[in-house]
Amino acid sequence: MSEGFFNRWSRIKQSGEVALPDVEPHAGEANSAESDVSLVQNTELTEQENVTDQAVAETESLTDEDMPDIDTIDSRSDMSAFFSTGVSTELKRQALRKYFHQPEFNFRDPLDEYNLDYSQPKKLVAVVGEKVRGWAEQQLEDAMQQARDSLVDANADTQASTTDELLEAVGADRPEKTTQEETK
């Protein structure tokens, strides 16, 4: 059975068989290689400066007494000092609470669909239930009215046809309406 790509790669890597080909760079590639070396050196210097800055910050560990008053904190305040190792947890908590209670951080987007109050689902269900119940009652009333109307029409037709059949059986003509019936 053939050996899979990852198995072959793992075997070659472990045995150390991989050898890079010797290729001479072109003139343009030599300049880019030199710039790559200078970039790596600059990156190493920057990393060393960051390590030095961290070491200085750790030696100058700030305490609760070094922190600014909590009442002076606003949305533009630098909160990084409160994260020093010497600052108490309670002071950090109070500072962050004051910082994030600023109006700039308490804006709710009106287009955000999660801004609605879903904490009272029983009320929400009751409102929807009332709407559905009202709709169903209206549909029932409409259906009942249609049934009544069709029964009234059917009864009127049945009465008229029954009266005509009786008169025909008797052999009389249909009487004309009297003046009392006309006034009704």
Secondary structure, DSSP 8 states (H G I E B T S, - for coil): ----HHHHHHHHHHHT----------HHHHHHHHHHHHHHHHHHHHHHHHHHHHHHHHHT--BGGGS--GGG--TT---GGGGSTBS-HHHHHHHHHHHHTSGGG----TT-GGGS--S-HHHHHHHHHHHHHHHHHHHHHHHHHHHHHHHHHHHHHHHHHHHHHHHHHHT-------HHHHH-
